Amino acid sequence: MPFGSDPIDWNYFVREYFEEREFIPELRTLLKTLRERHGKDTATRKYVYDLFPYGYGQQACKIAGMRKPLKLLLDL
C-alpha cells in the first residue's frame, strides 16, 4: 500500500520525523517526501487535503497521538 493511503504510514512518518528533529514536519517537507517516494501524482496539496480536510498539521498530530502543534503554519 503506498505511503499516504494508509493512516499508519502517516503516523510513522510524523512520529519518526518528530523524534529525529523535535518538531512536526511542515507540509512542504511532507510533499517533498511524497514526491521522492511515490512521484508527482501523489505529491500535491489537493491529495493531502483530501486525506486531512481539517488541516494536515492538526489532524496528522492527532492521529499520531501527539500534542497539537504550537505553530499552525503547517497547514499553509
Secondary structure, 3 states (H helix, E strand, C coil): CCECCEHHHHHHHHHHHHHHHCCCCCHHHHHHHHHHHHCCCCCCHHHHHHHCCCCHHHHHHHHHCCCCCCCHHHHC
